[in-house]
Amino acid sequence: MDAPVNVPVDDPNADTEWNDILRKHGVIPEKPPSPTPIIQEAILEARKQVHANRLEDKDLDELDELEDEEDEAFLENYRNQRLAELATISASSTFNQVYQLQKPDYSREVTETSHKAFVLVHLTSSLGTNLESRLLSELWREMARKFGEVKFCEMRADMCIEGYPEKNTPTILVYRDGDIKRQMITLHGIGGEKTGITDLQGVLIDVGAVKANDHRVRRPKQSEDDHFERKLRRGNQTNTSASDDGDDWD
């Protein structure tokens, strides 16, 4: 039996006539396709997507300012779509405030309501010195005003669940269709004491309560996101002697 012949190959990936002959006879594998066309196609698609979404974060006044830059028919169509979206949001915005819960009302206000809308419950600390819980209460009010179709509720954790550990507050419960869809123990997983509006908007998007392209979902300036934290820190410094049954939770 003839011994196998070792065919010299300098670079199996090189575009040479010799390598073409070797590939034809199966001596070396076919050269893998170049990734360049795939990369170029991905870049082109990304640019198209950016261009298509260029108006997503514009309000109606900003759309009016673009009349000289955009095609008039396209802009008018987009404006009509935005007006229809605003009308839908307005019709579904039935809550627009934070609901303070009592235990006898929990089933009706939370579980039953969750069959019609997303319900987010903040189980608060009983201590006025818990910065995360105080911060979340401030953010809760802002989120309730901004996303009126979502019901935002609050209840002291130890009044909701007897013996609930203080170290687990604040706790966020997300209800839909009568069930808890997500539970977050403290704000550690979404920003801790630096949690802002954008972090909570991310939670709403993740659970499907709002769409990622909702025009209300914007990235505010850093100063806006930090406003609540600075406010709460100042308040915390002047309330370190607050009792367990402070007025914040009456």
N, C-alpha and C positions, 0 to 999 in steps of 0.2 A: 504494500500500500504506500502510495507516494506521501511523503511528509508535507504538511501544509506549508505554503510559502508565505513568509512575512512580507507584506507589501509596505514599502516605506510611505509614510504619510506625515508631512511636516505640520500641516494645519488642516484638520478635517472640515473646518468651517470656512476655509478660504474659497473664493470664487476662481477656481482654476480649471483648465481643461482636463488635467489629470484627475482632479477630484470628481469632476462630472462623470468621467469614465468609471471610477471606482463606485460612485453612487449607482450608476446604471447597472452594475453587476452585483450590487448588494454588498460590496466590500466594506463600505462605510455607510452610516445612516444618512437619510435625506437631511438636508440642511433645514433647521427649524425656520418657520416664517419670521420675517422681520417684524419686530413690535412697532416699528415706526408708524405704519399706516393706522394701527389700532390706537396709538397714542394721539395721533393727529385727529382722528375721528372723535375721540373722547374730548379733546380740547375744543374742537369745533362745536360739538354738542353742548358743552358747558357754556361756551360763549352765546349760543343760541338761547339757552335757558336763562342766562343772566339778562339778555336783551328782552326776552319775553316777559320776565318778571320785573322789569325796570320800574313799573308803576305801582307795584304791590304795596309799598309803604307810603304812598302819596294820599293825602286827604283831598277833599273836593277843591279847596282853594288852591292847593299845589297843582292839581290837574289843570285848573284854569290858567295857571301861569305858564303851562307848557304848550299853549295853543300855537305858538310860533315855531315850536321845535318838532311837534308830532303831527302826523297825518290827521286832518280834521275828522274824517269819518271814523278812523280808528279810535281817536280820543273820545269822540262822542259815544261810540259803542261802549268803550271802557267805562265812561262816566255813568252811563245807564246801568251797567252791570254793578258798579259800586253803589248806586242809589238803591238798586234792588236788594243788594246785600245788606245795606243799612236798614232798609225797611224790614227785612227778615229778622235782623238782630233786634230791632226795636220791638217787634211783635212778640219775640220770645223773651225779652228782658223783663221778667215779672218779679224778680227778687230785689236786686240793687241795694241790698243792705245786709248787715251781719245779724243773724238771728240768735239771740241768747236763749239757750235751751233749759228746760226743766225736765227732770227724769220722767214724769208722767206723760210728757208730750213727745218724748224722743221717737217713739215708733211712728207716730203720725207725721211729725215734722221732718224726720230723716228717712226712715225705711220706706214709708209709703210714698213720699215725695220723690224718692230716687227712681221710681218707676216712670216718672215723667221728665226728670232732669238729673244731671249730676249734682250730688250733694257732698260738700267737703266740710268735715267737722274738725274743729281745733279743740282738743282736750287740753285745757289750760292748766298752768301751775297754780297752786293756792298761795304761792309766795310772790310778793311784789318785787322781789330781788332776782327772779328768774329772767335774765335778759332775753333769752331766746323766745320765751313765751310772750313777753311784753312786745318784742319786735314783731312777732307773728301777728299779734292782735292789731297792730298798726297796719301791717301789710294786708291783713284780711279785709280791713275796711276799704282800702284802695282797690283791691281785687274785686270786691263785691260791687263797687261802683262801676268798674271797668267791664266786668263780665256778668251782666245782669241775668243771663240765662242760666247761670250756675248758682246754686244756693250755698252760701257760706254761713256756717253756724259755729257757735262757741258754747262750751260748757266746761265747768271745772271738772277736772279728771276724777277727783275723789268723790264728787257728787254723782258722777256718771257710773263709776265702777268703784265700789267700796274697797279701800286698801290699795288703790292704784299707786304704784311707786312714783314718788315725786321726781326721781331721777329720769323717768321716762317721759317727762313733759318738756316741751310741748309734744303732743302726738297728733298727727294728721291722719284722719280716716277718710277715704274716698269711697262713696257709695254710688252704685248704679244698679238698677233693676232689682232692688231689694237686698243686695249683697255688698259686702266690703270688697272693693276691687283692688285697693292698695292701702297699706298702712305704713306710716313713716314715724319712727320713734326718734324724737328730737329732730333738730334741723341739721344734724351732723352730715347727713348724706347729701344735702342740697346746698350747703354753704355755711352752716353754723351761724355764728353771730354776724356774718357778713351776707346772709341771705337777703336777696332783693326781689323786686318785682319780676325781673327776668327769670329768676330761678323758679318762682311759683308759676309763671307762664309756661315754663318748660314742663312742669308737672301736669298742667292742664292739657298740653299737647300730647304728652306721653300716654295719658289715660284716655285720650280721644274726646275730651270735653270741648276743645277748640281745635281748629285746623292750624297747621303750621304757617299757612299763607294768609291767615286772618289779618286784615289790615290793622287791627288793634294791637297785634303782637309786634312790638317794636323793641329795639334795644335803646333804652333811654341813656342819657348822659350819665357818667359815673356819679356826678354830684347828685343826680336825682335818685339813683339807687342807694346812695349812702345816706340820704337825708333822714330816713327813718332810724337807721342805726345810730347816727349822731344824736338825734332827738332822744332816743331811748337811753343812751349812755348818760346823757345829762340828767334825765329823769331818775336813772338808777342811782346816781351819785347822791341825790337829795332825798332818796327814799330807802336808804339801807336799813332803817329801823322799822320798816313796815311790818305789821303783824301778819300771822297766817290768815286771818280773816279780814284782810284789808278791804277798803271800799272798792278796789278795782274789780272785785269778783262778786259784789252784791247783786 
